[in-house]
Amino acid sequence: MTPSNTLLPQMERVQKSALFVGVAALAISLIGLFGNAAHFWQSYLFAFIFWAGLTLGCLGIFFLHNVVGGNWGVAIRRLVEAGLKTLPLIVLLAIPIFFALGTLYKWTDAGYRAEHFAVGHKAAYLNPTWFIIRTLLYFLIWIASGYRILAMANEHDRTGDRALFKRIKARSAPALLVFVVTTTLAFIDWIMSLEPDWYSTIYGWMYTVGQVLLTFSFLVAVLVLLSKREPFVSFLTKQHYHDIGNLMLAFTMLWAYMSFAQFLIIWAENLPDEIHWYVRRFSGGWGYIAWTIAIFHFFVPFFLLLLRFVKKNPTRLRTLAIWIIIMKMLDVFWIVEPAFRQRGLEVYWTDLVTLIGVGGVWLAVFIWNLKSRPLLASHDPRDTYSLLKAHGH
């Protein structure tokens, strides 16, 4: 019996429930497609971007841990691998968006391009054909690099070959660099181009960092749920949680720094081509969400993550992680939807239903990947906490 079998019945129940809820919610959301197609596609794009960000966050953390090492990644390794293996699902979820480009993206309208010189000037880049080609190319790069290195990691688990472990690290370093570049371009295509007459050079980096923070929070929440049973109950230490909490703190600070830097530079310049992005998101009710994000997505988590008794306590860290996930949902909504709802803050029923629908299917695939293998990789050379525990330290 593999270690994962001790949790298998519970995981299967959650998987079936998530799949049922997800499929049912997506089916219900189709009512919105026939009722108001524009509202449905706005909601679907929001849901897609949120859950795609979680998958990409797993891929980035996988590369990061292979490069820098550390005990923190040993505990969440299988969770990260299960997350990156949802990439084929994200490809399938992206395909419907290709058929709604004319509804979602202004730059597909010839009249809009003619009226806005800056947008027309970008027509060689912002056009449906190249948008689809670039998106498929991004996924091809992510799947090829992620699955190739994952196969090497699985082979290392089987053989324990130290030379193979060194090659994994060597290949993960350039893969991490390519990941940062491609995710930056992808988020520019998928989100920033919703308002094609606006631009920010830090936007893609900022969003990638935010999604890695979201992923760490999700991984902590899942890890604590699994920690009460084997194999985790005899493996995890407070130091594992402390290390991951420190990474959550680091990415919280980096995300906040990039967000504030973008805001400060654009607000100080007060240029008509740039300032309207923030004016739109601080007016008509959207400003309440902006201040909620500033206070409860940065200030509160930042100060709590400074405290060791929070980071070393699984229950407290899980509560904070779930809070960050909720705030990140709000943050993605605040970034995406004002591009469409310019009259003020509007929330449609499809926003929640599509988020639940896509999320339910995503979680079902995630758990299916997770339960297919032992939850801990044996003999990982980065695991030094177990050695310390064995010697009574």
C-alpha positions as CSV (number, residue, x, y, z in Angstrom):
1,M,0.0,0.0,0.0
2,T,1.5,3.3,-1.0
3,P,1.4,6.2,1.5
4,S,-1.2,8.0,-0.6
5,N,-3.7,5.2,-0.1
6,T,-4.3,6.3,3.5
7,L,-6.0,9.4,2.1
8,L,-7.4,7.8,-1.0
9,P,-11.0,7.4,0.0
10,Q,-11.3,11.0,1.2
11,M,-9.6,12.3,-1.9
12,E,-11.9,10.4,-4.2
13,R,-14.9,11.8,-2.4
14,V,-13.7,15.3,-2.8
15,Q,-12.7,14.7,-6.4
16,K,-16.2,13.4,-7.3
17,S,-17.9,16.3,-5.5
18,A,-15.7,18.9,-7.1
19,L,-16.3,17.4,-10.6
20,F,-20.1,17.2,-10.0
21,V,-20.3,20.8,-8.7
22,G,-18.0,22.1,-11.5
23,V,-19.9,20.4,-14.4
24,A,-23.2,21.5,-12.9
25,A,-22.1,25.1,-12.5
26,L,-20.7,25.3,-16.0
27,A,-24.0,23.8,-17.3
28,I,-25.9,26.5,-15.4
29,S,-23.6,29.2,-16.6
30,L,-24.6,28.3,-20.2
31,I,-28.0,29.9,-19.4
32,G,-26.1,33.2,-19.2
33,L,-24.5,32.5,-22.6
34,F,-27.9,32.4,-24.3
35,G,-29.3,35.2,-22.1
36,N,-26.4,37.7,-22.4
37,A,-23.4,36.4,-24.3
38,A,-21.2,39.4,-23.5
39,H,-21.7,39.0,-19.7
40,F,-21.0,35.3,-19.9
41,W,-17.7,35.7,-21.8
42,Q,-16.6,38.4,-19.4
43,S,-17.2,36.0,-16.5
44,Y,-15.6,33.1,-18.2
45,L,-12.5,35.1,-19.0
46,F,-12.2,36.0,-15.3
47,A,-12.6,32.4,-14.2
48,F,-10.1,31.2,-16.8
49,I,-7.5,33.7,-15.9
50,F,-7.8,33.0,-12.1
51,W,-7.4,29.2,-12.5
52,A,-4.9,29.3,-15.2
53,G,-2.8,31.5,-12.9
54,L,-2.9,28.8,-10.3
55,T,-1.6,26.2,-12.8
56,L,1.1,28.5,-14.0
57,G,2.0,29.3,-10.4
58,C,2.6,25.5,-9.8
59,L,4.8,25.4,-12.9
60,G,6.9,28.4,-11.7
61,I,7.3,27.0,-8.2
62,F,8.4,23.6,-9.6
63,F,11.2,25.3,-11.6
64,L,12.1,27.6,-8.7
65,H,12.5,24.7,-6.2
66,N,14.6,22.7,-8.6
67,V,16.9,25.7,-8.9
68,V,17.2,27.0,-5.3
69,G,16.5,23.7,-3.4
70,G,15.3,23.8,0.2
71,N,13.2,21.7,2.5
72,W,10.1,23.7,1.9
73,G,9.6,22.3,-1.6
74,V,9.9,18.7,-0.5
75,A,6.7,18.9,1.5
76,I,4.7,20.4,-1.3
77,R,6.4,18.8,-4.2
78,R,3.6,16.3,-5.2
79,L,1.1,19.1,-4.9
80,V,3.1,21.3,-7.2
81,E,3.5,18.5,-9.7
82,A,-0.2,17.7,-9.6
83,G,-0.9,21.4,-10.3
84,L,1.4,21.7,-13.3
85,K,-0.1,18.6,-14.8
86,T,-3.4,20.5,-15.1
87,L,-1.8,22.4,-18.1
88,P,-3.6,20.3,-20.7
89,L,-6.9,21.2,-19.0
90,I,-6.1,24.9,-19.2
91,V,-5.4,24.5,-22.9
92,L,-8.9,23.1,-23.4
93,L,-10.4,25.9,-21.3
94,A,-8.6,28.5,-23.5
95,I,-10.1,27.2,-26.7
96,P,-13.6,28.7,-26.1
97,I,-12.0,32.1,-25.7
98,F,-10.7,32.0,-29.2
99,F,-14.2,32.0,-30.5
100,A,-15.1,35.0,-28.3
101,L,-12.2,37.3,-29.2
102,G,-14.6,39.7,-31.0
103,T,-16.7,40.0,-27.9
104,L,-13.9,40.4,-25.4
105,Y,-11.1,42.3,-27.1
106,K,-11.6,45.8,-28.6
107,W,-8.6,45.5,-30.9
108,T,-10.6,43.0,-33.1
109,D,-12.9,45.8,-34.2
110,A,-11.7,47.6,-37.3
111,G,-13.6,50.7,-36.4
112,Y,-12.0,50.9,-33.0
113,R,-8.6,50.5,-34.5
114,A,-9.3,53.3,-37.0
115,E,-10.4,55.7,-34.2
116,H,-7.5,54.9,-31.9
117,F,-4.1,55.5,-33.6
118,A,-2.1,53.7,-30.9
119,V,-4.3,50.6,-31.2
120,G,-4.2,50.6,-35.0
121,H,-0.4,50.9,-34.8
122,K,-0.3,47.6,-32.9
123,A,-2.4,45.7,-35.4
124,A,0.5,43.7,-36.6
125,Y,0.8,42.2,-33.1
126,L,-2.8,42.5,-31.8
127,N,-4.8,40.5,-34.3
128,P,-6.8,37.2,-33.8
129,T,-4.5,35.0,-35.8
130,W,-1.3,36.0,-33.9
131,F,-3.1,36.0,-30.6
132,I,-4.2,32.4,-31.0
133,I,-0.7,31.4,-32.3
134,R,1.1,33.0,-29.4
135,T,-1.3,31.5,-26.9
136,L,-0.8,28.0,-28.3
137,L,3.0,28.6,-28.4
138,Y,3.0,29.6,-24.7
139,F,1.3,26.4,-23.8
140,L,3.6,24.4,-26.0
141,I,6.6,25.8,-24.2
142,W,5.1,25.4,-20.8
143,I,4.0,21.8,-21.4
144,A,7.3,20.8,-23.1
145,S,9.6,22.2,-20.5
146,G,7.4,21.3,-17.5
147,Y,6.7,17.7,-18.5
148,R,10.3,17.1,-19.7
149,I,11.8,18.1,-16.3
150,L,9.0,16.3,-14.5
151,A,10.0,13.1,-16.3
152,M,13.6,13.6,-15.2
153,A,12.5,14.1,-11.6
154,N,10.4,10.9,-11.7
155,E,13.4,9.0,-13.1
156,H,15.5,10.4,-10.3
157,D,13.0,9.2,-7.7
158,R,13.3,5.7,-9.2
159,T,17.1,5.6,-9.6
160,G,18.5,8.2,-7.1
161,D,21.1,9.1,-9.8
162,R,22.9,12.2,-8.4
163,A,24.1,13.2,-11.9
164,L,20.5,13.3,-13.0
165,F,19.6,15.5,-10.1
166,K,22.3,18.0,-11.2
167,R,20.9,18.0,-14.7
168,I,17.4,18.7,-13.4
169,K,18.8,21.8,-11.6
170,A,20.8,22.9,-14.7
171,R,17.8,22.6,-17.0
172,S,15.3,24.2,-14.6
173,A,17.3,27.5,-14.4
174,P,16.8,28.5,-18.1
175,A,13.3,27.0,-18.0
176,L,12.5,29.4,-15.1
177,L,13.8,32.4,-17.1
178,V,11.7,31.3,-20.1
179,F,8.7,30.8,-17.8
180,V,9.0,34.4,-16.5
181,V,9.2,35.8,-20.0
182,T,6.4,33.8,-21.5
183,T,4.0,34.3,-18.6
184,T,4.7,38.0,-18.8
185,L,3.8,38.0,-22.5
186,A,0.7,35.8,-21.9
187,F,-0.7,38.1,-19.3
188,I,-0.1,41.1,-21.5
189,D,-2.0,39.3,-24.3
190,W,-4.8,37.9,-22.1
191,I,-5.4,40.8,-19.7
192,M,-3.6,44.0,-20.5
193,S,-4.8,44.0,-24.2
194,L,-8.4,44.2,-22.9
195,E,-7.6,47.9,-22.8
196,P,-5.3,48.1,-25.8
197,D,-4.7,51.9,-25.6
198,W,-3.1,51.4,-22.2
199,Y,0.3,49.9,-21.3
200,S,2.6,49.2,-18.4
201,T,6.1,47.6,-18.7
202,I,5.8,46.1,-15.2
203,Y,2.3,44.7,-15.6
204,G,3.1,41.1,-16.7
205,W,5.8,40.7,-14.0
206,M,3.5,42.0,-11.4
207,Y,0.7,39.6,-12.3
208,T,3.1,36.6,-12.5
209,V,4.3,37.4,-8.9
210,G,0.8,37.7,-7.7
211,Q,-0.2,34.3,-9.1
212,V,2.9,32.6,-7.5
213,L,1.7,34.1,-4.1
214,L,-1.8,32.7,-4.8
215,T,-0.3,29.3,-5.5
216,F,1.8,29.2,-2.3
217,S,-1.4,30.1,-0.4
218,F,-3.4,27.3,-2.1
219,L,-0.6,24.8,-1.5
220,V,-0.5,25.7,2.2
221,A,-4.2,25.3,2.5
222,V,-4.1,21.8,0.9
223,L,-1.0,20.8,2.8
224,V,-2.6,21.5,6.2
225,L,-5.7,19.5,5.2
226,L,-3.5,16.6,4.4
227,S,-1.2,17.0,7.4
228,K,-3.4,15.1,9.9
229,R,-2.9,11.8,8.1
230,E,0.1,9.8,6.9
231,P,2.5,10.3,5.2
232,F,2.5,13.9,6.3
233,V,1.7,13.6,10.0
234,S,5.1,12.0,10.7
235,F,7.0,14.1,8.2
236,L,6.0,17.7,8.5
237,T,7.6,20.0,11.1
238,K,6.9,23.5,12.1
239,Q,9.9,24.6,10.1
240,H,8.3,23.5,6.9
241,Y,5.4,25.9,7.5
242,H,7.7,28.6,8.7
243,D,9.8,28.4,5.4
244,I,6.7,28.5,3.2
245,G,5.3,31.3,5.3
246,N,8.5,33.3,4.7
247,L,8.1,32.7,0.9
248,M,4.5,34.0,1.1
249,L,5.8,37.0,2.9
250,A,8.5,37.6,0.3
251,F,6.0,37.4,-2.6
252,T,3.5,39.5,-0.8
253,M,6.1,42.2,-0.5
254,L,7.3,41.8,-4.1
255,W,3.7,41.9,-5.4
256,A,2.9,45.0,-3.3
257,Y,6.1,46.8,-4.4
258,M,5.4,46.2,-8.1
259,S,1.8,47.2,-7.7
260,F,2.6,50.4,-5.8
261,A,5.5,51.3,-8.2
262,Q,3.2,51.0,-11.2
263,F,0.5,53.1,-9.5
264,L,2.9,55.8,-8.2
265,I,4.6,56.3,-11.6
266,I,1.4,56.5,-13.6
267,W,-0.4,58.7,-11.1
268,A,2.6,61.1,-10.8
269,E,3.0,61.4,-14.5
270,N,-0.8,62.0,-14.9
271,L,-0.7,61.3,-18.6
272,P,-4.1,60.8,-20.4
273,D,-2.9,57.7,-22.1
274,E,-2.1,56.0,-18.8
275,I,-4.1,57.4,-16.0
276,H,-7.5,56.3,-17.2
277,W,-6.7,52.7,-16.2
278,Y,-6.6,53.7,-12.5
279,V,-9.4,56.3,-12.8
280,R,-11.7,53.6,-14.1
281,R,-10.7,51.3,-11.2
282,F,-11.1,54.0,-8.5
283,S,-14.5,55.3,-9.5
284,G,-18.1,54.1,-9.8
285,G,-17.8,51.7,-6.8
286,W,-14.6,50.0,-8.0
287,G,-12.6,52.2,-5.5
288,Y,-14.1,50.2,-2.6
289,I,-12.6,47.1,-4.0
290,A,-9.3,48.8,-4.6
291,W,-9.0,49.9,-0.9
292,T,-10.1,46.5,0.3
293,I,-7.3,44.9,-1.8
294,A,-4.7,47.4,-0.5
295,I,-5.7,46.8,3.2
296,F,-6.6,43.1,3.3
297,H,-4.4,41.8,0.5
298,F,-1.2,43.6,1.6
299,F,-1.2,45.3,4.9
300,V,-3.0,42.6,7.0
301,P,-1.1,39.6,5.5
302,F,2.2,41.5,5.5
303,F,2.1,42.2,9.3
304,L,0.7,38.7,10.1
305,L,3.4,37.0,8.1
306,L,6.0,38.8,10.1
307,L,5.0,36.9,13.2
308,R,6.6,33.5,13.8
309,F,3.7,32.2,15.9
310,V,1.5,32.6,12.8
311,K,3.9,31.0,10.3
312,K,4.7,28.1,12.6
313,N,1.1,27.3,13.4
314,P,-0.5,25.3,10.7
315,T,-4.1,26.3,11.6
316,R,-3.3,30.0,11.7
317,L,-1.2,29.9,8.5
318,R,-4.0,28.0,6.7
319,T,-6.6,30.6,7.7
320,L,-4.3,33.4,6.4
321,A,-3.7,31.4,3.2
322,I,-7.4,31.0,2.5
323,W,-7.9,34.7,3.2
324,I,-5.2,35.5,0.6
325,I,-6.9,33.2,-1.9
326,I,-10.1,35.1,-1.5
327,M,-8.4,38.5,-1.8
328,K,-6.6,37.3,-4.9
329,M,-10.0,36.4,-6.5
330,L,-11.1,39.9,-5.7
331,D,-7.9,41.3,-7.1
332,V,-8.2,39.4,-10.4
333,F,-11.9,40.5,-10.7
334,W,-10.8,44.2,-10.1
335,I,-8.1,43.9,-12.8
336,V,-10.2,42.2,-15.4
337,E,-13.8,43.3,-15.2
338,P,-13.5,47.2,-15.2
339,A,-12.3,46.8,-18.8
340,F,-15.9,45.9,-19.7
341,R,-18.0,47.5,-16.9
342,Q,-17.0,51.1,-17.2
343,R,-20.2,52.6,-15.9
344,G,-19.3,51.4,-12.4
345,L,-19.1,48.3,-10.2
346,E,-21.3,45.6,-11.6
347,V,-21.4,42.0,-10.5
348,Y,-23.2,39.4,-12.6
349,W,-24.4,36.0,-11.4
350,T,-22.3,34.3,-14.0
351,D,-19.1,35.7,-12.4
352,L,-19.5,33.4,-9.4
353,V,-21.0,30.5,-11.3
354,T,-18.3,30.3,-13.9
355,L,-15.6,30.7,-11.2
356,I,-17.1,27.7,-9.3
357,G,-17.6,25.7,-12.5
358,V,-14.0,26.1,-13.9
359,G,-12.7,25.7,-10.3
360,G,-14.6,22.5,-9.7
361,V,-13.3,20.9,-12.9
362,W,-9.8,22.1,-12.1
363,L,-9.8,20.7,-8.6
364,A,-11.1,17.4,-9.8
365,V,-8.2,17.1,-12.3
366,F,-5.8,18.3,-9.6
367,I,-6.9,15.6,-7.2
368,W,-6.9,13.0,-9.9
369,N,-3.2,13.8,-10.6
370,L,-2.4,13.9,-6.9
371,K,-3.9,10.6,-5.9
372,S,-2.1,8.7,-8.8
373,R,1.2,8.8,-6.9
374,P,2.6,8.6,-3.4
375,L,2.2,12.0,-1.7
376,L,5.9,12.1,-0.7
377,A,8.9,11.5,-2.9
378,S,11.3,9.1,-1.3
379,H,14.9,9.9,-0.8
380,D,14.7,13.5,-2.0
381,P,18.3,14.9,-1.5
382,R,16.9,18.3,-0.5
383,D,15.1,16.8,2.6
384,T,17.4,17.6,5.5
385,Y,14.8,18.2,8.2
386,S,14.1,14.4,8.3
387,L,17.7,13.8,9.0
388,L,17.7,16.3,11.8
389,K,14.5,14.8,13.2
390,A,16.1,11.3,13.1
391,H,19.1,12.5,15.1
392,G,16.9,14.2,17.7
393,H,17.5,17.8,16.6
